Amino acid sequence: MTVVKRLAALVTGVVLLCLAMWLNDLKPHVDAHDMDPIRSHGTIGTAVANRVFSVRVDRVEVAGSLAGDLGAKDVTTAGVFVIVHLAAMGELKPYAMSQVRLESGGDTFTGNGHVIAGDPGSFDPLIWRKVVVSFEIPKDRLADAHLVVGEAGLLTQLSAETDIDLALTSVKSAGLLAHPVEHYDLRAG
């Protein structure tokens, strides 16, 4: 009888071990996008609001070179400079703009998506304030570009974010790329 009990215990142990290994393979996988902020979507020319802030993109320009400051040489690029004119405001309390980036074709352009005109400080409720941001991107990434604006904070989970379609179709992008503004003066906007 003890041999049968030991054999049953061994078989039960092996079955439980196999079951544990199988369940380990079935564990839920956490994808990076599961932790992304909650996005509001809209298009250029319309105010896109979420619970924290509202953003409206007024226009988009493309420049081949940027005018240098105080007689310095123009800043040039192998791609293009995308200059986005937008307005923003806080919804219920002052909002600090953060994580401004351009997304296109699966690529994200953040390195130079900084505010170039207007104080990026805080945006008060009910008061639209204009800001200009710029991005340097390859020419083939202009079509279907989206502007994404987030809120400042330590944790991105459940934070607010706005995705604005810039309506840059392949035809419109080709037209802008055919005649980019040269010597674009960022100060004049």
Sequence and secondary structure as in RCSB ss.txt:
>XXXX:A:sequence
MTVVKRLAALVTGVVLLCLAMWLNDLKPHVDAHDMDPIRSHGTIGTAVANRVFSVRVDRVEVAGSLAGDLGAKDV
TTAGVFVIVHLAAMGELKPYAMSQVRLESGGDTFTGNGHVIAGDPGSFDPLIWRKVVVSFEIPKDRLADAHLVVG
EAGLLTQLSAETDIDLALTSVKSAGLLAHPVEHYDLRAG
>XXXX:A:secstr
 HHHHHHHHHHHHHHHHHHHHHHHHTS    GGGGS EEEEEETTSEEE SSEEEEEEEEEEEEEE  GGG   E
EEEEEEEEEEEEEEESSS EEEEEEEEEETTEEE TT EEEES  SEE BT  EEEEEEEEE GGG TT EEEEE
E  S  TT EEEEEE    HHHHHHHHHS BSSB TTT 
